Amino acid sequence: MIPGLENVIGADVAQLGRQFGAPRLDVIEDDARKLQWTGTACILDIYLYPQPGNPRPTATYVDARRSDGREVDRAACVTALRKAP
């Protein structure tokens, strides 16, 4: 587990929505799902897949980049885009 992603990896769509609000993009392909959030700091893509014993897909991978395509630290992007409690 990458520090800073503990509350993202393993989360389902509802949990991610509570953390980040409504996604800008929601793409479903077969049993996979990609959710995307954007902000001034970065673009965050979270990929969800079904897991054995869990009927709801959960986040298994996180990708983050700047608007120009350059990589950005994933945990920093999560922090930047997370809604205030």
N, C-alpha and C positions, 0 to 999 in steps of 0.2 A: 504494500500500500504506500502510495506517495503521500508524504505529509501535506496536508491542506486539501486533500481530496477525500478524506474519511467519510464525510457526509454526502458525497456525490456518488462514488462507486458503491453499487448495491442499492441505490435509491430507485424507486419507481417513479412513474410520471407525476403522480400526485405530490410526492415528496419533493421532487425537483421544482414543481410549480410553486410550492410554498417557499422554497428557497430563492427562486429567481423570478417569479411571476410568469406570465404567459410567454411562451417562446415565440420568437419572430418567425421561425420555420419549424414545421412538424411534418416529417416525411416518413411514410411507412412503406417498406418494401418487404414482401413476404412476412417473415416473422421478426424482422429487424425494424428498428425505429431510430430516427435521428432527430434530435431537438437542437435548435440553435437560438442562442441569445446574443445580442449585440449591445455594445456600449462604446463610449469614446475610448476606453482603454483597450478593448479587444473584442474578438468574436469567439464565442465558446460553442463548440459542438459536443454534444453528449450522445453516445450511441448506446441503445438499449437492446438487449436480446433476452429471450426466454431462458430461464435457468431450471434445471431439474428440481422438481418439488415445489416450484413457485409458479402459479398460473399467470402472474403479471410479469412482463419484461422488466428487467432492472438494468441500470447503467453499468456497463462493463468497460467503457473506454471514454476518455476525455481528450479533446484536441483544442488547442487555443492558438490564435494568430492575431496579428494586427490587420488592419484593413488593407494594408499593402501586401499582405501575404507572409510577412516575416513572422517567424515563430516568436511566441511569448510564453513565459512561464505559466504552466497550467494552473497551479495553485494561486498565483497572483491574479490571474484572470477570474478564477472562481470568486476570490475575495472581492475583486472590483465590481463584479456583476451581482453579487448576492444582495438581496433586499435587506434593509435594516429590519431588525426584529420589532 
